[in-house]
Amino acid sequence: MFDLTPWRAVPFHFWSFTFFVFGCIVGSFLNVCIYRMPRGESLISPPSHCPHCNYSIPWYLNIPLFTWLFLRGQCAHCRAPISSRYFWVELLTGVAFGGSWLAVGRSSTALALAYCLILSGLIVATFIDLEHFIIPDEITIGGMVVGFLCSLVVPVLHPGPDPLLALLANIFSKSPQDALHLQSSVSPLSSLLQSALGMGLGAGLVYLIVRVGKLLFGKQRIDLEPDSKVIFTETALILPGQEIPFDELFYRKSDVITLEAKSIELVDRCYQTATVRLSPEKLLIDEEALNPEHVPHMEMLTNRMILPREAMGFGDVKFMGAIGAFLGWQATVFSLMVSSVIGAFVGVVLIALRKQEWSSRIPYGPYIALAAVIWMFGGQHLLTWWLHGGWMR
């Protein structure tokens, strides 16, 4: 399958078109992943259906790109609007797959297919993160496992020589000849080592940022309208117009939500004008301590509160680990640096457009994904150019 000889027997751009069409088909499945994964639904059953009327979509109305355009973004049965995201994800995936073939198809079919796999994961992660502010473990942890195994099958994902691998080779190899062979070859062993290094360093760097960010920016003050109702359920904090899962607030046991409440209503009792401190293990109302697990519902009136805050979410830690497993440690360092530049640029543009409140609605995962794509399609050459002072010429 990975032998270039039969692929070259067909005109190159036949495969460009084939990759594009195949990408659009895969994009249709990615739309299923984007919709169902955050909701914990099966990706297989039930078959594709309208989310409004549950109309089961026949195959002839499930053709990528054309169906959405033909039906003008509406359900064929109930005429309810269907999000344009379905069209754009299919088109984006088709372009991504075609771009993978154009970028590396002449040199390695295996690498082109691996890039398609990576880009599929990045697309799903980006759209889920934008809508739900989470990146599912199926993408992050699953990406680490698949990336590690893919490095074994497609060693050219991690071409040598690698400076960090060379250092480790010199330390652990029994002879100089073994060290030279390990650091210079594109072999399954060296590829697996680079994948493991990328996974560990990528996740480790972001985890370090999370810990340092917690120390420096670990609290967020929320100002509300006077006497706003705030609801605490078993799983989430509900503010006016916003619901925040506790998983996004309580990263560690020491995280605390603090507020001054005008009134507090529990299932079996009420309080007036009290200080509330809620952590994963304890609920303090003034000096009275309660077990949060025994308080399934709590409502209160307040005008401000202090929430624990992370510089980045733990999902980003695992996401960077998955990128490192596929692309190596250099890609994670590059993605971390470039994603911060992209984030800063977006922030400046939003401030210029007087839309700075939008910046809080954009999670960090899409910036990391975009930076990883830049690495895949030329970031290595860009980094080499920068390190050799090309930017100064």
C-alpha angles and dihedrals in degrees: 000000000000094000107114095209098083091039091055091052087075124061110274096237092051084070090044089059092042092052090049093051092044089050092054090052091049088047089061089058091045088058088058089051092048092052101039107034097069089047094052092240127148116265091213108041131081101028121241110306141163110274090216105048101010090237107170106237114229119222094254090059093047100067110135117253096349098066095053091048094044093051091041092235095305136117111260090222109039099014091230114154117267115209116258086228088085091061096043095048090052092048093044092050091048091051091045093052092045090048091052091056093046092049102048108359094101091059105031132011090188092056092049091053091046090052089052090054093049093047091050090057092046092051094050092046093049098051094043091048092049092053104033105019091234137099110212119237088237086070100037107034091028088050091055092053095043092043092053092049092043089055088059093051096039107034092173087076084081108034116188154269099067118178096214092046089048090055092050090045091055091049100046106027118102095222138017089247092057091047092051092048093049097048097043103041129085095222133146089252096052090043092053091048092051090047091052091047091049092049094049098041094043095051092039095054094050092044089054089052090050092053095045091044090052090056094047104033103017098134133062123192115215117199115201136182113277113283094005115175115242120188128200115199128178092271110021150027112239116205126176103291095354139077120198119190114227088235088070093049104039106056093151135016093256094061112114136189110212130189145149109238127201091202135001127201123194126176092263106021147023136220135197126216103347140152112245125202117179124186129164090266106030142036114202120191102184100307098335113104121209135178108248090215088064093052106071094168134023131170128189143166118235142142101214141020140177118231130192110251136196127211085222133359124254087243087067089055091057091040092057089047089056092049090050092050090057102035107022136244096295090059091053093052090047092047092049093052097041094044090057090051091049091048092050091048092050090048093052091048092050091049090050089051091046090241098115091135087069090066090073089056094058114080122211097245095081090053090053091047092050091049090051090052090051089053092051094050101044110323092118091058091043091053092048090049091050095047091051091054098254090144090062096057 
